[in-house]
Amino acid sequence: MTAPLHVLFVCLGNICRSPMAEAVFAETVRQEQQSEHFATIDSAGTAGYHVGDAPDKRTVAVCKKHGVPIHSFSRKVTRADFTRFDYILCMDTSNLEDLQHAAPTGSTAVIKLFGDYDPKGDHIIKDPYYGGSDGFENNFKQVTRASLGFLKALNLSQNTVQKRE
């Protein structure tokens, strides 16, 4: 087996979508008994609006409703993240473009849309911040599907963890 992977989930403020994705992916990894393949599962924002804040209460409520523990605090993406993490998975094209532009020379992370792993083809995980609880529930469904899709794409069942472009 190769070295355990480091995965970072990114949205704008790191209080709604990316902490939910982090929590759901970590729980999915645990349930699928794949924890040994992951050294770090984290989340961050492209902007520093909420650094140090807990996730939005609606994110926490939806995760709690589905039995998914969530314990993160908001932080902003750093230059070191581009080499520390194997995968940086973004929630929308704005996050993706911001990170592709910010990636320093020598960046080793694969930067992709997390929704690219959603088998339903919902590539964009929309920001639910200004809407109601339905948006958070929809995000939960999307990140759950994408979490399973990402694990499948990594081909962990064959004990050969590899970066996939």
C-alpha positions, 0 to 999 in steps of 0.5 A: 500500500502506498502512503495514506492520502491527505484530502482537503475540501474547499468552499468559499467561507468554510462554514457550510459546504466544505465542513459538511463534505469533510464530515461526511467523507470522514464518516463514509471512510469510517463506515467503509472501513478505509481509514488506514488509507487516509492520514488527513481529511480537512476543509478550508475556505478560499476566503477568510471571512469566518476563520476560527468559526464553527460550521453554520448551525444548519450544516451541523443540524443536517449532519446531526440528523443523519448521524454524522459527527462534525467538529471542524473550525473554519480556516483559509487555504494556505500555500502549504496546502498545495503540497501537503494535500494529495487532493483538493476538492472544490465545491464549485467552479469559482472555488476551483478557478480561485485555487488553480490561480493561487496554486504555487509553482511546485504544487502537487495536489490534484485540484478538482470539483468534488461533484465530479465524483457524484454518480448523478452528475451534479458537478456543482455543490451549490452554496446554501448559505442564503437559502433555507434548510432544503439547500443543506439537505440537498448538499448532504445528499450530494456530498454523500454520493460524491464521497462514495464516488471518490472512494470508488475512483481511488480503487481502495478495494484493491489496496492500490491507492493512487492519485487520479487525474 
